[in-house]
């Protein structure tokens, strides 16, 4: 019987940003701006995941001191890319 071992590293992020890195470290990060979350530059593959954080808006419309993720962009070695942005208009559309 042949056995193939596959190692999977998982990271995550949620909330105002809480981040769990690929090496299982946990952070709370309230930075404001655009950041590289993950960058891979190997001989046969490249990948970049970027994120934007902005101040969160409270229910009364005022700005919170906390930040939230409002956009993500990814690009790979095949020049494929995707951009995901939060709809901040909050008009239900």
C-alpha positions in Angstrom: 0.0 0.0 0.0 1.3 3.4 -1.0 0.7 6.2 1.5 0.7 9.8 0.4 1.1 12.4 3.1 -0.3 15.8 2.5 0.4 18.6 4.9 -2.1 21.4 5.1 -1.4 24.7 6.8 -4.4 26.8 7.6 -4.6 30.5 8.6 -7.7 32.6 9.2 -8.9 36.1 9.9 -12.1 37.5 11.3 -13.6 40.4 13.2 -11.7 43.6 13.9 -9.0 41.9 12.6 -8.1 38.8 14.5 -5.5 36.8 12.6 -4.3 33.3 13.0 -1.1 32.7 11.0 0.0 29.6 9.2 2.3 28.8 12.1 -0.7 29.0 14.5 0.2 32.3 16.1 -2.8 34.6 17.0 -2.9 38.3 16.7 -5.3 41.2 17.0 -4.3 43.9 14.6 -6.1 47.3 14.3 -3.8 48.7 11.7 -5.2 51.1 9.1 -4.1 50.7 5.5 -3.2 48.1 2.9 -1.1 45.0 3.8 0.4 41.9 2.3 -1.2 38.9 4.2 0.6 36.2 2.3 3.4 36.1 -0.3 4.8 33.0 -1.9 7.8 33.3 -4.3 9.0 29.8 -5.2 10.7 28.7 -8.4 7.5 27.4 -10.0 4.8 29.4 -8.3 4.1 32.9 -7.0 1.1 34.1 -5.1 0.2 37.2 -3.2 -2.8 38.0 -1.0 -3.3 41.6 0.0 -5.9 43.2 2.3 -7.2 46.6 3.1 -8.4 47.7 6.5 -10.5 50.7 7.3 -12.1 52.1 10.4 -15.4 50.3 11.3 -18.6 52.4 11.3 -20.8 52.2 14.4 -24.6 51.9 14.2 -24.9 55.6 14.8 -22.7 56.4 11.8 -19.6 57.5 13.7 -16.3 55.8 13.2 -15.0 53.2 15.6 -11.3 53.0 16.7 -11.4 49.4 15.6 -10.6 48.5 12.0 -12.2 45.8 9.7 -11.1 44.1 6.5 -12.8 45.9 3.6 -11.0 44.5 0.6 -8.9 41.5 -0.5 -6.9 41.1 -3.7 -5.0 38.0 -4.9 -2.6 37.4 -7.8 -0.8 34.3 -8.9 2.0 33.2 -11.3 -0.4 32.7 -14.2 -1.4 36.4 -13.8 -4.9 35.4 -12.6 -6.3 37.9 -10.1 -9.4 38.6 -8.1 -10.5 41.7 -6.1 -13.2 41.5 -3.4 -14.5 44.7 -1.8 -17.0 45.4 0.9 -20.1 47.4 -0.1 -19.8 50.3 2.3 -22.9 52.1 1.0 -25.1 49.9 3.3 -28.2 50.6 1.2 -29.2 46.9 1.1 -28.0 46.3 -2.5 
